[in-house]
Amino acid sequence: MRVLIVDDHELFRAGLALLLTELFPQIELLHASTLAQGMSHARCELLNIVFLDLDLPDGHGSNALAELKESRPSLPVIVIAADDRVETISRCIQLRAMGYVPKSSPPEALRAAISAVLAGGVFLPASSMASLSRDRDTDEARPNGPDNRQPHI
């Protein structure tokens, strides 16, 4: 399995690499510390998964995610970022990320994310699933909700 890690923090990349190597001893890892390097690798290399940080010195990962999914729609991208706001997670899923792992997650979340993505699924942090579901239900209910009723005459 070939995996690309795009993150500007060398210590984080090294830690993630150690975890990935522990989970998959035969893994081949590529590293990128900038968005430009990451996009170059992602466009040219045969990869199974890309781990993408959102906050990079030369751009925002969500822009790269949109561009990457346009050029390589079948390449699974898992966002791994410090931002754990539901709005950010939702936006990444809309941009067709296959997973979102907050950097505050325990190592087991990484295993679950990889397993879900390799099986063709999507991985979301448990803490955001209830909020995302509520937001979706609210959006779906709005057209028929109380705010859109016709006034009684």
C-alpha positions in Angstrom: 0.0 0.0 0.0 1.3 3.5 -0.9 0.3 6.4 1.2 1.0 10.1 1.0 1.1 12.3 4.1 0.7 16.0 3.4 1.4 18.0 6.6 3.7 20.9 7.4 4.7 19.6 10.8 7.6 17.2 10.5 7.1 15.7 14.0 3.4 15.0 13.2 4.3 13.4 9.9 6.9 11.2 11.6 4.4 10.2 14.3 1.7 9.4 11.8 4.2 7.4 9.8 5.1 5.3 12.8 1.4 4.6 13.5 0.9 3.6 9.8 3.9 1.4 9.8 2.8 -0.3 12.9 -0.7 -1.0 11.4 0.7 -1.9 7.9 4.3 -3.2 8.1 4.7 -3.3 4.3 3.4 0.2 3.7 5.3 2.6 1.5 5.1 6.2 2.7 5.6 9.5 0.8 5.8 12.8 2.6 5.0 16.3 1.6 5.5 19.4 3.8 3.7 21.8 1.5 0.5 21.8 -0.5 2.5 22.2 -3.8 4.6 19.1 -3.0 1.6 17.1 -1.9 -0.4 18.0 -5.1 2.6 17.1 -7.3 2.9 13.7 -5.6 -0.9 13.1 -5.6 -1.1 13.8 -9.4 1.9 11.7 -10.4 2.2 8.8 -8.0 0.3 5.6 -7.7 -1.3 6.0 -4.3 -3.9 4.1 -2.2 -4.6 6.9 0.3 -3.7 10.5 0.8 -3.7 12.0 4.3 -4.2 15.8 3.9 -3.9 18.5 6.5 -6.0 21.6 5.9 -3.8 24.3 7.3 -0.7 24.5 5.2 1.7 27.4 4.7 1.1 27.6 1.0 -2.6 27.2 0.9 -5.7 25.7 2.4 -6.2 21.9 2.0 -9.9 22.2 1.1 -8.9 23.9 -2.1 -6.5 21.2 -2.8 -9.1 18.6 -1.9 -11.5 20.0 -4.5 -8.8 20.1 -7.2 -7.5 16.6 -6.3 -11.0 15.0 -6.4 -11.6 16.7 -9.8 -8.4 15.3 -11.3 -8.3 11.9 -9.5 -11.8 11.2 -8.3 -11.2 7.6 -7.2 -8.1 8.5 -5.0 -9.3 8.3 -1.4 -8.4 11.4 0.7 -8.6 11.4 4.4 -8.4 14.8 6.0 -6.4 14.8 9.2 -6.6 18.3 10.8 -6.6 20.1 14.1 -10.0 21.7 13.2 -12.8 19.5 14.6 -15.7 21.9 13.9 -18.8 20.2 12.3 -18.9 22.9 9.6 -15.3 22.1 8.5 -15.9 18.3 8.6 -19.2 18.8 6.6 -17.4 20.9 4.0 -14.7 18.3 3.5 -17.3 15.6 3.0 -19.1 17.8 0.5 -15.8 18.1 -1.3 -15.7 14.3 -1.4 -13.1 13.5 1.3 -13.5 9.8 2.2 -12.7 10.5 5.8 -12.0 13.1 8.5 -9.8 12.4 11.5 -9.3 15.2 14.0 -5.7 15.4 15.2 -7.1 15.1 18.7 -8.4 11.6 18.0 -6.9 8.5 19.6 -4.7 6.2 17.4 -7.6 3.7 17.0 -9.5 6.3 14.9 -6.7 6.1 12.3 -7.2 2.3 12.0 -10.9 2.7 11.7 -10.6 5.5 9.1 -8.3 3.4 6.9 -10.4 0.3 7.3 -13.6 2.2 6.3 -11.9 3.9 3.4 -10.3 0.8 2.0 -13.7 -0.9 2.2 -15.2 1.9 0.1 -16.9 3.7 3.0 -16.5 7.1 4.6 -15.1 7.7 8.1 -16.3 10.5 10.3 -15.4 11.2 13.9 -18.1 9.9 16.3 -18.3 13.2 18.0 -19.4 14.9 14.8 -21.8 12.3 13.5 -24.7 13.3 15.8 -24.3 17.0 14.8 -24.0 16.2 11.1 -27.1 14.1 11.3 -29.0 16.8 13.2 -27.9 19.4 10.6 -29.0 17.2 7.7 -32.4 16.5 9.4 -32.9 20.2 10.0 -32.0 21.0 6.4 -34.4 18.4 5.1 -37.2 19.5 7.5 -37.0 23.2 6.7 -39.2 23.3 3.5 -42.1 21.8 5.4 -41.1 23.2 8.8 -43.0 25.7 11.0 -41.2 28.7 9.5 -42.5 28.0 6.0 -46.2 27.5 6.8 -48.7 29.7 5.1 -50.4 32.2 7.4 -53.9 31.3 8.5 -56.6 33.9 7.4 
